[in-house]
Amino acid sequence: MPKVSCLVEQLTQDAIEAAQNGQWEQVIVLYDQRLSHGPQQALSSEAIKFLVESDQWLVKRVREAQAAIRQHLNDIQDQRRKLGVLKRQWGVKSTTQVRHLLTI
């Protein structure tokens, strides 16, 4: 079944390239296609090794992307909190100068 092996390997390589370009929806599509191309027991040991290493690489990239997204969301949440504080402070008539409020 070398045809299946080549197709599965090509789909995996395409998924890696899509991940490198941040095209995560395409990665999902390619992995779905890879799964639909039959059992992988008939693959050579080299093909299996390639697939395992590629999958491990991809899992690592997904985790890195998830961590970056989490950090970005935390940063946004912090900024929203700070803006909420500023809005509340500006809504209250105060003698505090605006310049001071912006440094908080």
C-alpha positions as a Markdown table, in Angstrom:
| # | Residue | x | y | z |
|---|---|---|---|---|
| 1 | Met | 0.0 | 0.0 | 0.0 |
| 2 | Pro | 2.7 | 2.6 | -0.9 |
| 3 | Lys | 0.0 | 4.8 | -2.5 |
| 4 | Val | -1.7 | 5.2 | 0.9 |
| 5 | Ser | 1.6 | 5.8 | 2.6 |
| 6 | Cys | 2.5 | 8.6 | 0.1 |
| 7 | Leu | -0.9 | 10.2 | 0.4 |
| 8 | Val | -0.9 | 10.1 | 4.2 |
| 9 | Glu | 2.6 | 11.5 | 4.3 |
| 10 | Gln | 1.7 | 14.2 | 1.8 |
| 11 | Leu | -1.4 | 15.2 | 3.8 |
| 12 | Thr | 0.7 | 15.3 | 7.0 |
| 13 | Gln | 3.4 | 17.5 | 5.3 |
| 14 | Asp | 0.6 | 19.8 | 3.9 |
| 15 | Ala | -0.8 | 20.0 | 7.5 |
| 16 | Ile | 2.6 | 21.0 | 8.8 |
| 17 | Glu | 3.0 | 23.7 | 6.2 |
| 18 | Ala | -0.5 | 25.0 | 7.0 |
| 19 | Ala | 0.4 | 25.1 | 10.7 |
| 20 | Gln | 3.5 | 27.0 | 10.0 |
| 21 | Asn | 1.4 | 29.6 | 8.2 |
| 22 | Gly | -1.1 | 29.7 | 11.0 |
| 23 | Gln | -3.9 | 28.1 | 8.9 |
| 24 | Trp | -5.4 | 26.0 | 11.7 |
| 25 | Glu | -8.7 | 25.3 | 9.9 |
| 26 | Gln | -6.7 | 23.9 | 7.0 |
| 27 | Val | -4.7 | 21.7 | 9.4 |
| 28 | Ile | -8.0 | 20.2 | 10.7 |
| 29 | Val | -9.2 | 19.5 | 7.2 |
| 30 | Leu | -6.0 | 17.8 | 6.2 |
| 31 | Tyr | -5.9 | 15.7 | 9.3 |
| 32 | Asp | -9.6 | 14.7 | 8.7 |
| 33 | Gln | -8.6 | 13.7 | 5.2 |
| 34 | Arg | -5.6 | 11.7 | 6.5 |
| 35 | Leu | -7.8 | 9.8 | 9.0 |
| 36 | Ser | -10.3 | 8.9 | 6.2 |
| 37 | His | -7.6 | 7.2 | 4.1 |
| 38 | Gly | -7.7 | 3.9 | 5.8 |
| 39 | Pro | -5.8 | 2.0 | 8.5 |
| 40 | Gln | -2.2 | 3.0 | 9.0 |
| 41 | Gln | -1.0 | -0.4 | 10.1 |
| 42 | Ala | 0.1 | -1.1 | 6.6 |
| 43 | Leu | 2.5 | 1.8 | 6.6 |
| 44 | Ser | 6.3 | 1.2 | 6.6 |
| 45 | Ser | 8.2 | 1.8 | 9.8 |
| 46 | Glu | 9.8 | 4.9 | 8.2 |
| 47 | Ala | 6.4 | 6.3 | 7.3 |
| 48 | Ile | 5.1 | 5.6 | 10.8 |
| 49 | Lys | 8.2 | 7.3 | 12.3 |
| 50 | Phe | 7.7 | 10.3 | 10.0 |
| 51 | Leu | 4.0 | 10.5 | 11.0 |
| 52 | Val | 4.7 | 10.2 | 14.7 |
| 53 | Glu | 7.4 | 12.9 | 14.6 |
| 54 | Ser | 5.2 | 15.2 | 12.5 |
| 55 | Asp | 2.3 | 14.7 | 14.9 |
| 56 | Gln | 4.5 | 15.5 | 17.9 |
| 57 | Trp | 5.8 | 18.6 | 16.2 |
| 58 | Leu | 2.2 | 19.7 | 15.4 |
| 59 | Val | 1.0 | 19.0 | 18.9 |
| 60 | Lys | 3.8 | 21.2 | 20.2 |
| 61 | Arg | 2.8 | 24.0 | 17.8 |
| 62 | Val | -0.8 | 23.8 | 18.8 |
| 63 | Arg | 0.1 | 24.0 | 22.5 |
| 64 | Glu | 2.3 | 27.1 | 21.8 |
| 65 | Ala | -0.5 | 28.7 | 19.8 |
| 66 | Gln | -3.0 | 28.0 | 22.6 |
| 67 | Ala | -0.6 | 29.5 | 25.2 |
| 68 | Ala | -0.1 | 32.6 | 23.0 |
| 69 | Ile | -3.9 | 33.0 | 22.6 |
| 70 | Arg | -4.4 | 32.5 | 26.4 |
| 71 | Gln | -1.8 | 35.2 | 27.1 |
| 72 | His | -3.3 | 37.6 | 24.6 |
| 73 | Leu | -6.7 | 37.1 | 26.1 |
| 74 | Asn | -5.3 | 37.7 | 29.6 |
| 75 | Asp | -3.7 | 40.9 | 28.3 |
| 76 | Ile | -7.0 | 42.0 | 26.8 |
| 77 | Gln | -8.8 | 41.3 | 30.1 |
| 78 | Asp | -6.2 | 43.3 | 32.0 |
| 79 | Gln | -6.6 | 46.2 | 29.6 |
| 80 | Arg | -10.4 | 46.1 | 29.9 |
| 81 | Arg | -10.1 | 46.1 | 33.7 |
| 82 | Lys | -7.8 | 49.2 | 33.6 |
| 83 | Leu | -10.2 | 50.9 | 31.2 |
| 84 | Gly | -13.1 | 50.1 | 33.5 |
| 85 | Val | -11.2 | 51.7 | 36.4 |
| 86 | Leu | -10.5 | 54.8 | 34.3 |
| 87 | Lys | -14.1 | 55.1 | 33.2 |
| 88 | Arg | -15.3 | 54.9 | 36.8 |
| 89 | Gln | -12.7 | 57.5 | 37.9 |
| 90 | Trp | -13.5 | 59.9 | 35.1 |
| 91 | Gly | -17.2 | 59.5 | 35.8 |
| 92 | Val | -16.6 | 60.8 | 39.3 |
| 93 | Lys | -16.1 | 64.6 | 39.6 |
| 94 | Ser | -12.6 | 64.8 | 41.1 |
| 95 | Thr | -9.9 | 67.4 | 41.4 |
| 96 | Thr | -7.3 | 64.8 | 40.4 |
| 97 | Gln | -5.7 | 65.8 | 37.2 |
| 98 | Val | -6.3 | 63.7 | 34.1 |
| 99 | Arg | -2.5 | 63.2 | 33.6 |
| 100 | His | -2.4 | 61.5 | 36.9 |
| 101 | Leu | -5.3 | 59.2 | 36.1 |
| 102 | Leu | -3.6 | 58.0 | 32.9 |
| 103 | Thr | -0.5 | 56.8 | 34.7 |
| 104 | Ile | -2.5 | 54.4 | 37.0 |
